[in-house]
Amino acid sequence: MGFLDTLGAFGGGAISYVLPFLFVLTIVVFFHELGHFLVARWCGVKIETFSIGFGLEIGGFYDKHGTRWRLSWIPLGGYVKFYGDDSVASSADPEALAAMTEEERRGSFHFKSIGQRAAIVAAGPFANFILAIVIFATVFATVGKFVTPPQVDAIAPDSAAATAGFEPGDTIISISGEPIESFSDMQRIVSVSADVPLEFEVDRGGERVTLTATPDLREVEDRFGNKHRIGLLGIQRSAQPDEIMQVRYSVPGAIWEGTKETWFVIERTVNYLVGIIVGRESADQLSGPIRIAEMSGEVAKLGFLALMNLTAVLSISIGFLNLIPIPMLDGGHLLFYGIEAVRGRPLSERAIDIGFRLGLAMVLMLMLFATWNDIVNIAGRL
């Protein structure tokens, strides 16, 4: 029985989606805010509130430093409120800042150096990346990775592989100079290289052969109903059970593999966003909370390990999203600090206020668009 199946059976269908979603989101949000919290504490900033969720408080406690740790009713995010903040977005009240004593200023986020403020803001997204690396590394060190040799068993007619001259029995050694250790390594490179010529070095009966192939752009649907436009060669692999190897890594090796896995997700995300801009990808695949909750429930049925992998992927996505230079997001704060460093003084209060208003509008529109995609996706399957 899969993870949380018993709870789903007890509480009805809804809980089998809501509970895994809250489990995943709470972990991701907690570590994001913990990144801000730890670096702020290290920089001597007084922290008033550490909240998981928004809105009214469900419960909480004060730590020895006077920080209120709280759980709130709206579970779609969280925040850390620093001393001197006028809002949970770390905007400042100029009058309140001007009235601070010298001692109060030493504990205020807004009186720290540009480098310290930037480090505090960037710590949240990077904590998300670290969380993903830790999850992936733990899996690689304990469970390991199942590896299938990169051998060609069959070739689809009229495919990119057929045009390039691949033959059954070929073993792929490298792609454009990058060593290939497994069939999944090859799939990953090909999937993000649609319409890009790739140079393949293959072993054909003990002889090294170089082939050039350009993956075709195709739309595929995953097991959760998500459609993706990826590069395909048309190479097929039918591995026998005795050909699949389970590889466990040492701790340093697992960390390195976890880092590579995290970078791969970031690279896929960047390629997707660029694809939307140039018209290669469709924006209707942007998912909101409804779709993420649905996926969390489906993944939870596969087991705890699968749910933790989803947690890692979602953590990377949230970390990357927060680094986009949109006011209201961490990346927007970093943009303002960069401008301040170049100008030698911060932007005017009016400019910052306008920026935050525009950023809020952009974030809300993105959320509404993603939620609309969720509704359309579900309606299309009814």
Contacts in CASP RR format, 6 or more apart in sequence:
PFRMAT RR
TARGET T0000
AUTHOR 0000-0000-0000
METHOD contacts of the structure
MODEL  1
MGFLDTLGAFGGGAISYVLPFLFVLTIVVFFHELGHFLVARWCGVKIETF
SIGFGLEIGGFYDKHGTRWRLSWIPLGGYVKFYGDDSVASSADPEALAAM
TEEERRGSFHFKSIGQRAAIVAAGPFANFILAIVIFATVFATVGKFVTPP
QVDAIAPDSAAATAGFEPGDTIISISGEPIESFSDMQRIVSVSADVPLEF
EVDRGGERVTLTATPDLREVEDRFGNKHRIGLLGIQRSAQPDEIMQVRYS
VPGAIWEGTKETWFVIERTVNYLVGIIVGRESADQLSGPIRIAEMSGEVA
KLGFLALMNLTAVLSISIGFLNLIPIPMLDGGHLLFYGIEAVRGRPLSER
AIDIGFRLGLAMVLMLMLFATWNDIVNIAGRL
2 300 0 8 1.000
2 301 0 8 1.000
2 302 0 8 1.000
2 303 0 8 1.000
3 20 0 8 1.000
3 300 0 8 1.000
3 301 0 8 1.000
3 302 0 8 1.000
3 303 0 8 1.000
3 304 0 8 1.000
3 306 0 8 1.000
3 307 0 8 1.000
4 16 0 8 1.000
4 19 0 8 1.000
4 20 0 8 1.000
4 297 0 8 1.000
4 300 0 8 1.000
4 301 0 8 1.000
5 16 0 8 1.000
5 300 0 8 1.000
5 301 0 8 1.000
7 15 0 8 1.000
7 16 0 8 1.000
7 19 0 8 1.000
8 15 0 8 1.000
8 16 0 8 1.000
8 19 0 8 1.000
16 297 0 8 1.000
16 300 0 8 1.000
16 301 0 8 1.000
17 293 0 8 1.000
17 294 0 8 1.000
17 296 0 8 1.000
17 297 0 8 1.000
18 293 0 8 1.000
19 300 0 8 1.000
20 293 0 8 1.000
20 296 0 8 1.000
20 297 0 8 1.000
20 299 0 8 1.000
20 300 0 8 1.000
20 307 0 8 1.000
21 289 0 8 1.000
21 292 0 8 1.000
21 293 0 8 1.000
21 296 0 8 1.000
21 297 0 8 1.000
22 75 0 8 1.000
23 296 0 8 1.000
23 307 0 8 1.000
24 292 0 8 1.000
24 296 0 8 1.000
24 307 0 8 1.000
24 310 0 8 1.000
24 311 0 8 1.000
24 314 0 8 1.000
25 75 0 8 1.000
25 76 0 8 1.000
25 77 0 8 1.000
25 292 0 8 1.000
25 314 0 8 1.000
26 52 0 8 1.000
26 75 0 8 1.000
27 131 0 8 1.000
27 311 0 8 1.000
27 315 0 8 1.000
28 128 0 8 1.000
28 131 0 8 1.000
28 311 0 8 1.000
28 314 0 8 1.000
28 315 0 8 1.000
28 318 0 8 1.000
29 52 0 8 1.000
29 53 0 8 1.000
29 77 0 8 1.000
29 78 0 8 1.000
29 318 0 8 1.000
30 52 0 8 1.000
31 127 0 8 1.000
31 128 0 8 1.000
31 130 0 8 1.000
31 131 0 8 1.000
31 315 0 8 1.000
32 78 0 8 1.000
32 124 0 8 1.000
32 125 0 8 1.000
32 127 0 8 1.000
32 128 0 8 1.000
32 315 0 8 1.000
32 318 0 8 1.000
32 319 0 8 1.000
32 322 0 8 1.000
33 50 0 8 1.000
33 51 0 8 1.000
33 52 0 8 1.000
33 78 0 8 1.000
33 79 0 8 1.000
33 80 0 8 1.000
33 124 0 8 1.000
34 124 0 8 1.000
34 127 0 8 1.000
35 123 0 8 1.000
35 124 0 8 1.000
35 126 0 8 1.000
35 127 0 8 1.000
36 80 0 8 1.000
36 120 0 8 1.000
36 121 0 8 1.000
36 123 0 8 1.000
36 124 0 8 1.000
36 127 0 8 1.000
37 47 0 8 1.000
37 50 0 8 1.000
37 80 0 8 1.000
38 123 0 8 1.000
38 127 0 8 1.000
39 119 0 8 1.000
39 120 0 8 1.000
39 123 0 8 1.000
40 47 0 8 1.000
40 80 0 8 1.000
40 82 0 8 1.000
40 109 0 8 1.000
40 120 0 8 1.000
40 123 0 8 1.000
41 47 0 8 1.000
41 65 0 8 1.000
43 112 0 8 1.000
43 116 0 8 1.000
43 119 0 8 1.000
43 120 0 8 1.000
44 106 0 8 1.000
44 107 0 8 1.000
44 112 0 8 1.000
45 82 0 8 1.000
45 83 0 8 1.000
45 107 0 8 1.000
45 108 0 8 1.000
45 109 0 8 1.000
45 112 0 8 1.000
45 120 0 8 1.000
46 65 0 8 1.000
46 82 0 8 1.000
46 83 0 8 1.000
46 107 0 8 1.000
46 108 0 8 1.000
47 65 0 8 1.000
47 67 0 8 1.000
47 80 0 8 1.000
47 81 0 8 1.000
47 82 0 8 1.000
47 83 0 8 1.000
48 66 0 8 1.000
48 67 0 8 1.000
48 68 0 8 1.000
48 81 0 8 1.000
48 82 0 8 1.000
48 83 0 8 1.000
48 85 0 8 1.000
49 67 0 8 1.000
49 68 0 8 1.000
49 70 0 8 1.000
49 79 0 8 1.000
49 80 0 8 1.000
49 81 0 8 1.000
50 67 0 8 1.000
50 68 0 8 1.000
50 69 0 8 1.000
50 70 0 8 1.000
50 80 0 8 1.000
51 57 0 8 1.000
51 69 0 8 1.000
51 70 0 8 1.000
51 71 0 8 1.000
51 72 0 8 1.000
51 78 0 8 1.000
51 79 0 8 1.000
51 80 0 8 1.000
51 81 0 8 1.000
51 88 0 8 1.000
52 70 0 8 1.000
52 71 0 8 1.000
52 72 0 8 1.000
52 75 0 8 1.000
52 77 0 8 1.000
52 78 0 8 1.000
53 71 0 8 1.000
53 72 0 8 1.000
53 73 0 8 1.000
53 74 0 8 1.000
53 75 0 8 1.000
53 76 0 8 1.000
53 77 0 8 1.000
53 78 0 8 1.000
53 79 0 8 1.000
54 72 0 8 1.000
54 73 0 8 1.000
54 74 0 8 1.000
54 76 0 8 1.000
54 77 0 8 1.000
54 78 0 8 1.000
54 79 0 8 1.000
54 88 0 8 1.000
55 72 0 8 1.000
55 73 0 8 1.000
55 74 0 8 1.000
56 72 0 8 1.000
56 73 0 8 1.000
57 70 0 8 1.000
57 71 0 8 1.000
57 72 0 8 1.000
57 73 0 8 1.000
58 70 0 8 1.000
58 71 0 8 1.000
58 72 0 8 1.000
58 73 0 8 1.000
59 70 0 8 1.000
59 71 0 8 1.000
60 68 0 8 1.000
60 69 0 8 1.000
60 70 0 8 1.000
60 71 0 8 1.000
61 68 0 8 1.000
61 69 0 8 1.000
62 68 0 8 1.000
62 69 0 8 1.000
63 69 0 8 1.000
72 78 0 8 1.000
76 289 0 8 1.000
78 88 0 8 1.000
79 88 0 8 1.000
79 89 0 8 1.000
81 88 0 8 1.000
81 90 0 8 1.000
82 90 0 8 1.000
82 108 0 8 1.000
82 109 0 8 1.000
82 110 0 8 1.000
83 104 0 8 1.000
83 107 0 8 1.000
83 108 0 8 1.000
83 109 0 8 1.000
84 92 0 8 1.000
84 93 0 8 1.000
84 96 0 8 1.000
84 97 0 8 1.000
84 100 0 8 1.000
84 108 0 8 1.000
84 109 0 8 1.000
84 110 0 8 1.000
85 91 0 8 1.000
85 92 0 8 1.000
85 109 0 8 1.000
85 110 0 8 1.000
86 92 0 8 1.000
86 93 0 8 1.000
86 96 0 8 1.000
89 328 0 8 1.000
89 356 0 8 1.000
90 109 0 8 1.000
90 333 0 8 1.000
91 352 0 8 1.000
91 353 0 8 1.000
91 356 0 8 1.000
92 110 0 8 1.000
94 349 0 8 1.000
97 105 0 8 1.000
97 108 0 8 1.000
97 110 0 8 1.000
97 111 0 8 1.000
100 108 0 8 1.000
100 111 0 8 1.000
105 111 0 8 1.000
109 117 0 8 1.000
109 120 0 8 1.000
110 117 0 8 1.000
112 120 0 8 1.000
114 337 0 8 1.000
114 338 0 8 1.000
114 340 0 8 1.000
114 341 0 8 1.000
115 337 0 8 1.000
117 333 0 8 1.000
117 337 0 8 1.000
118 333 0 8 1.000
118 334 0 8 1.000
118 337 0 8 1.000
118 338 0 8 1.000
121 330 0 8 1.000
121 331 0 8 1.000
121 333 0 8 1.000
121 334 0 8 1.000
121 337 0 8 1.000
122 323 0 8 1.000
122 330 0 8 1.000
122 334 0 8 1.000
124 319 0 8 1.000
124 322 0 8 1.000
124 330 0 8 1.000
125 318 0 8 1.000
125 319 0 8 1.000
125 320 0 8 1.000
125 322 0 8 1.000
125 323 0 8 1.000
125 330 0 8 1.000
125 331 0 8 1.000
126 319 0 8 1.000
128 315 0 8 1.000
128 316 0 8 1.000
128 318 0 8 1.000
128 319 0 8 1.000
128 322 0 8 1.000
129 262 0 8 1.000
129 266 0 8 1.000
129 315 0 8 1.000
129 316 0 8 1.000
129 319 0 8 1.000
131 311 0 8 1.000
131 312 0 8 1.000
131 315 0 8 1.000
132 258 0 8 1.000
132 261 0 8 1.000
132 262 0 8 1.000
132 265 0 8 1.000
132 312 0 8 1.000
132 313 0 8 1.000
132 315 0 8 1.000
132 316 0 8 1.000
133 255 0 8 1.000
133 258 0 8 1.000
133 259 0 8 1.000
133 261 0 8 1.000
133 262 0 8 1.000
135 308 0 8 1.000
135 309 0 8 1.000
135 311 0 8 1.000
135 312 0 8 1.000
135 315 0 8 1.000
136 254 0 8 1.000
136 257 0 8 1.000
136 258 0 8 1.000
136 261 0 8 1.000
136 262 0 8 1.000
136 309 0 8 1.000
136 312 0 8 1.000
137 251 0 8 1.000
137 253 0 8 1.000
137 254 0 8 1.000
137 255 0 8 1.000
137 257 0 8 1.000
137 258 0 8 1.000
138 254 0 8 1.000
139 305 0 8 1.000
139 308 0 8 1.000
139 309 0 8 1.000
140 248 0 8 1.000
140 249 0 8 1.000
140 253 0 8 1.000
140 254 0 8 1.000
140 257 0 8 1.000
140 258 0 8 1.000
141 248 0 8 1.000
141 249 0 8 1.000
141 250 0 8 1.000
141 251 0 8 1.000
141 253 0 8 1.000
141 254 0 8 1.000
142 248 0 8 1.000
143 248 0 8 1.000
143 305 0 8 1.000
144 246 0 8 1.000
144 247 0 8 1.000
144 248 0 8 1.000
144 249 0 8 1.000
145 246 0 8 1.000
145 247 0 8 1.000
145 249 0 8 1.000
145 257 0 8 1.000
146 244 0 8 1.000
146 245 0 8 1.000
146 246 0 8 1.000
146 247 0 8 1.000
147 181 0 8 1.000
147 182 0 8 1.000
147 184 0 8 1.000
147 244 0 8 1.000
147 245 0 8 1.000
147 246 0 8 1.000
147 247 0 8 1.000
148 182 0 8 1.000
148 183 0 8 1.000
148 184 0 8 1.000
148 237 0 8 1.000
148 239 0 8 1.000
148 243 0 8 1.000
148 244 0 8 1.000
148 245 0 8 1.000
149 171 0 8 1.000
149 182 0 8 1.000
149 183 0 8 1.000
149 239 0 8 1.000
149 243 0 8 1.000
150 171 0 8 1.000
150 172 0 8 1.000
150 180 0 8 1.000
150 181 0 8 1.000
150 182 0 8 1.000
150 183 0 8 1.000
150 185 0 8 1.000
150 186 0 8 1.000
151 169 0 8 1.000
151 170 0 8 1.000
151 171 0 8 1.000
151 172 0 8 1.000
151 183 0 8 1.000
151 237 0 8 1.000
152 161 0 8 1.000
152 166 0 8 1.000
152 167 0 8 1.000
152 168 0 8 1.000
152 169 0 8 1.000
152 170 0 8 1.000
152 171 0 8 1.000
152 172 0 8 1.000
152 202 0 8 1.000
152 235 0 8 1.000
152 236 0 8 1.000
152 237 0 8 1.000
153 168 0 8 1.000
153 169 0 8 1.000
153 236 0 8 1.000
153 237 0 8 1.000
153 238 0 8 1.000
153 239 0 8 1.000
154 168 0 8 1.000
154 235 0 8 1.000
154 236 0 8 1.000
154 238 0 8 1.000
155 161 0 8 1.000
155 162 0 8 1.000
155 166 0 8 1.000
155 167 0 8 1.000
155 168 0 8 1.000
155 234 0 8 1.000
155 235 0 8 1.000
155 236 0 8 1.000
156 162 0 8 1.000
156 234 0 8 1.000
156 235 0 8 1.000
156 236 0 8 1.000
159 216 0 8 1.000
159 232 0 8 1.000
159 233 0 8 1.000
159 234 0 8 1.000
159 235 0 8 1.000
160 213 0 8 1.000
160 214 0 8 1.000
160 215 0 8 1.000
160 216 0 8 1.000
160 232 0 8 1.000
160 233 0 8 1.000
160 234 0 8 1.000
161 213 0 8 1.000
161 233 0 8 1.000
161 234 0 8 1.000
161 235 0 8 1.000
162 234 0 8 1.000
163 213 0 8 1.000
164 200 0 8 1.000
164 211 0 8 1.000
164 212 0 8 1.000
164 213 0 8 1.000
164 214 0 8 1.000
164 233 0 8 1.000
165 211 0 8 1.000
165 213 0 8 1.000
166 200 0 8 1.000
166 202 0 8 1.000
166 211 0 8 1.000
166 213 0 8 1.000
166 233 0 8 1.000
166 235 0 8 1.000
167 204 0 8 1.000
169 204 0 8 1.000
169 205 0 8 1.000
170 202 0 8 1.000
170 203 0 8 1.000
170 204 0 8 1.000
170 209 0 8 1.000
171 202 0 8 1.000
171 203 0 8 1.000
171 204 0 8 1.000
172 180 0 8 1.000
172 186 0 8 1.000
172 200 0 8 1.000
172 201 0 8 1.000
172 202 0 8 1.000
173 179 0 8 1.000
173 180 0 8 1.000
173 201 0 8 1.000
173 202 0 8 1.000
173 203 0 8 1.000
173 208 0 8 1.000
174 180 0 8 1.000
174 200 0 8 1.000
174 201 0 8 1.000
175 186 0 8 1.000
175 189 0 8 1.000
175 190 0 8 1.000
175 198 0 8 1.000
175 199 0 8 1.000
175 200 0 8 1.000
175 201 0 8 1.000
176 189 0 8 1.000
176 198 0 8 1.000
176 199 0 8 1.000
177 199 0 8 1.000
177 201 0 8 1.000
178 189 0 8 1.000
180 186 0 8 1.000
180 189 0 8 1.000
183 237 0 8 1.000
183 239 0 8 1.000
186 235 0 8 1.000
188 264 0 8 1.000
189 198 0 8 1.000
190 198 0 8 1.000
190 215 0 8 1.000
190 231 0 8 1.000
190 232 0 8 1.000
190 233 0 8 1.000
191 215 0 8 1.000
191 230 0 8 1.000
191 231 0 8 1.000
191 232 0 8 1.000
192 230 0 8 1.000
192 231 0 8 1.000
192 267 0 8 1.000
192 268 0 8 1.000
192 271 0 8 1.000
193 215 0 8 1.000
193 231 0 8 1.000
194 215 0 8 1.000
194 216 0 8 1.000
194 217 0 8 1.000
194 218 0 8 1.000
194 229 0 8 1.000
194 230 0 8 1.000
194 231 0 8 1.000
194 232 0 8 1.000
194 280 0 8 1.000
195 214 0 8 1.000
195 215 0 8 1.000
195 216 0 8 1.000
195 217 0 8 1.000
196 214 0 8 1.000
196 215 0 8 1.000
197 212 0 8 1.000
197 213 0 8 1.000
197 214 0 8 1.000
198 212 0 8 1.000
198 213 0 8 1.000
198 214 0 8 1.000
198 215 0 8 1.000
199 210 0 8 1.000
199 211 0 8 1.000
199 212 0 8 1.000
200 210 0 8 1.000
200 211 0 8 1.000
200 212 0 8 1.000
200 213 0 8 1.000
201 208 0 8 1.000
201 209 0 8 1.000
201 210 0 8 1.000
202 208 0 8 1.000
202 209 0 8 1.000
202 210 0 8 1.000
202 211 0 8 1.000
203 209 0 8 1.000
213 233 0 8 1.000
215 231 0 8 1.000
215 232 0 8 1.000
215 233 0 8 1.000
216 231 0 8 1.000
216 232 0 8 1.000
216 233 0 8 1.000
216 234 0 8 1.000
217 229 0 8 1.000
217 230 0 8 1.000
217 231 0 8 1.000
217 280 0 8 1.000
218 229 0 8 1.000
218 230 0 8 1.000
218 231 0 8 1.000
218 232 0 8 1.000
219 227 0 8 1.000
219 228 0 8 1.000
219 229 0 8 1.000
220 227 0 8 1.000
220 228 0 8 1.000
220 229 0 8 1.000
220 230 0 8 1.000
220 232 0 8 1.000
221 227 0 8 1.000
221 228 0 8 1.000
222 228 0 8 1.000
223 298 0 8 1.000
224 294 0 8 1.000
224 295 0 8 1.000
224 298 0 8 1.000
225 377 0 8 1.000
225 381 0 8 1.000
226 285 0 8 1.000
226 287 0 8 1.000
227 282 0 8 1.000
227 285 0 8 1.000
228 285 0 8 1.000
229 280 0 8 1.000
229 281 0 8 1.000
229 282 0 8 1.000
249 256 0 8 1.000
249 257 0 8 1.000
261 312 0 8 1.000
262 312 0 8 1.000
262 316 0 8 1.000
265 313 0 8 1.000
265 316 0 8 1.000
265 317 0 8 1.000
266 316 0 8 1.000
266 320 0 8 1.000
269 316 0 8 1.000
269 317 0 8 1.000
269 320 0 8 1.000
270 320 0 8 1.000
272 281 0 8 1.000
272 285 0 8 1.000
274 280 0 8 1.000
275 281 0 8 1.000
276 282 0 8 1.000
276 283 0 8 1.000
283 369 0 8 1.000
283 373 0 8 1.000
284 373 0 8 1.000
284 376 0 8 1.000
284 377 0 8 1.000
285 373 0 8 1.000
286 366 0 8 1.000
286 369 0 8 1.000
286 370 0 8 1.000
286 373 0 8 1.000
287 295 0 8 1.000
287 370 0 8 1.000
287 373 0 8 1.000
287 374 0 8 1.000
288 367 0 8 1.000
288 370 0 8 1.000
288 371 0 8 1.000
288 373 0 8 1.000
288 374 0 8 1.000
289 370 0 8 1.000
289 371 0 8 1.000
289 374 0 8 1.000
290 371 0 8 1.000
290 374 0 8 1.000
290 375 0 8 1.000
290 378 0 8 1.000
291 370 0 8 1.000
291 373 0 8 1.000
291 374 0 8 1.000
291 377 0 8 1.000
291 378 0 8 1.000
292 314 0 8 1.000
294 374 0 8 1.000
294 378 0 8 1.000
295 310 0 8 1.000
296 307 0 8 1.000
296 310 0 8 1.000
299 306 0 8 1.000
299 307 0 8 1.000
299 309 0 8 1.000
299 310 0 8 1.000
300 306 0 8 1.000
300 307 0 8 1.000
321 329 0 8 1.000
322 329 0 8 1.000
322 330 0 8 1.000
322 331 0 8 1.000
323 329 0 8 1.000
323 330 0 8 1.000
323 331 0 8 1.000
323 334 0 8 1.000
324 331 0 8 1.000
324 332 0 8 1.000
325 331 0 8 1.000
325 332 0 8 1.000
325 334 0 8 1.000
325 335 0 8 1.000
326 332 0 8 1.000
326 359 0 8 1.000
326 362 0 8 1.000
326 363 0 8 1.000
327 333 0 8 1.000
327 335 0 8 1.000
327 336 0 8 1.000
327 352 0 8 1.000
327 355 0 8 1.000
327 356 0 8 1.000
327 358 0 8 1.000
327 359 0 8 1.000
327 360 0 8 1.000
328 356 0 8 1.000
328 359 0 8 1.000
328 360 0 8 1.000
328 362 0 8 1.000
328 363 0 8 1.000
329 359 0 8 1.000
329 363 0 8 1.000
336 346 0 8 1.000
336 347 0 8 1.000
336 352 0 8 1.000
339 347 0 8 1.000
340 346 0 8 1.000
340 347 0 8 1.000
346 352 0 8 1.000
END
